[in-house]
């Protein structure tokens, strides 16, 4: 196992929380290549707090932008062009690399995150809500990734259990249902690690 890409069906579905749980369980390294939005804290800082990993396992971003918006626009506002050459995967393994927003978020020019994932070649985990709308969003994300040649490793759900939606996505998407993280009234490294251990089989990530 060399690592995984974590993407989502949309913004704020829980990608970073799942990425922190997975990176911590694997005792791996975490990398978010492009951070857009700094005022409310970075995703890397959240993973450092929630994963239980040593500080040097949280790898620095290739780009950091002040404005919380799509990376291509955040880069434009800062007068920067995102170069794909700076987005090559770092060598540390196992690596958990996190995208931004959904799979079709643009990085600049014609480059979308899904294209970058295809170049990286790591299996992709789709993080999805369990709430209303998740079937459509999840199936579209899976289809988009496969159309670009990405290997979809499975779907990780976030939220209250909704058996029909979770099972339907797995069946229609012909994808592995990896597990589910519930909403946690107290979110910290210990509660997240326990929730991941209870909701997922680490063998599915071997």
ABEGO torsion letter per residue (X at the ends): XAEBBBBBABBGAGAAAAAAAAAAAAGBBBBBABBBEAAAEBAAAAAAAAAGBBAAABBBBABBBABBBBAAAAAAAAGBBBBAAAABBBABOBBBBBBBEBAABBAEEABBAAAAAAAAGBBBBBBBBABBGAAAAAAAAAAAAAAAGBBBAEBBBBEBBBAAAAAAAAAAAGBBBAEBBBBBABBBAAAAAAAAAAABBAAAAX
